[in-house]
Amino acid sequence: FGQSLEPLLKTLKDLTGPDTCVLCCYEQRTMGKNPEIERKYFELLQEDFELERIPLDQHDEEYRSADIHIVSIHRKRTVRGL
């Protein structure tokens, strides 16, 4: 499943800059390979991005659910000259 994640991660890197914020919303799935794929996705994502989970109490009241997650994603800042 690493092959299926690579194009998504490449697209995120290609389309984001230092001031870009990406909101990722997903429904957590617990069956089959889904938990493993989710774990690997966030592991790979953190190589180039910083993640901030949006607390459930900040989700829209009408649509919030314990299995729906929102993550704010920003490119990691690089230090030049080191």
N, C-alpha and C positions, 0 to 999 in steps of 0.2 A: 504493500500500500504506500510505501515511500514514493513510488513512481507517480501515484495519483496526487500526492500532496505537492510534489515539486513544481508543477505548473502553476498551482495556486499561489505558492510562496513566491515564485519568480514574478508573477503578475503583481502581487502586492509590493514587491521591491521596485519593480519598474514604474509603477504608478504613484508611488509616494515620495515625498521629499521631506526635508527636516521639519516642516511646519504642517504636514498632513496628519489629520486625525481620521482613522478608520473606525467606524462602529461595527462590530461583528455581533450579530444576534443569532443564537442557535438554540435548538431544543436538544437537551441532553438525552442521549439514547443509551439504554443499558443492555441491549440484546446483541448477540453475535460479536463481531469484531469492532463495533462502534466505539466502545470505551477505549480500546487500544489505539484506534485511529485518532480519536480525539486527543488522547494523551500525547501521541507522537506529533500531531499537528502543533499543539501548543509548545511542545519541547523545541521543535524546529523553528517555530515562529519567534521564540525568545532569543534565538541567535542574533537576529537583526532588529527586533522590535521590543519595546517595553509595553507591558500589558497592565491595564487597570480594570479590574472587574467592577461593574456598576452594581451597587447594592440593590437588592430586590425592592427595598422601600423607595427607591428612586425611579423604578419602572412605572410606566403608565398604570394607573389603578385599574382601568378596565381590562387591560391585557396581561397584567403580571401573573406569573405562575412560577412555582418553585423549580420546574424543569426547564424554564426558559432563561437563558443567560445572555447578558450584554457585556461585551468587553470593548474598552477603548484601547486602540492600538496606535502607537507612535513609533517612528523610526528611532533607533538608538542614536544618540549624538556621538559623532566621531571626533576624536581629539587629533588635530593635525600637527605634524611636526614631531611626533614622538616615535 
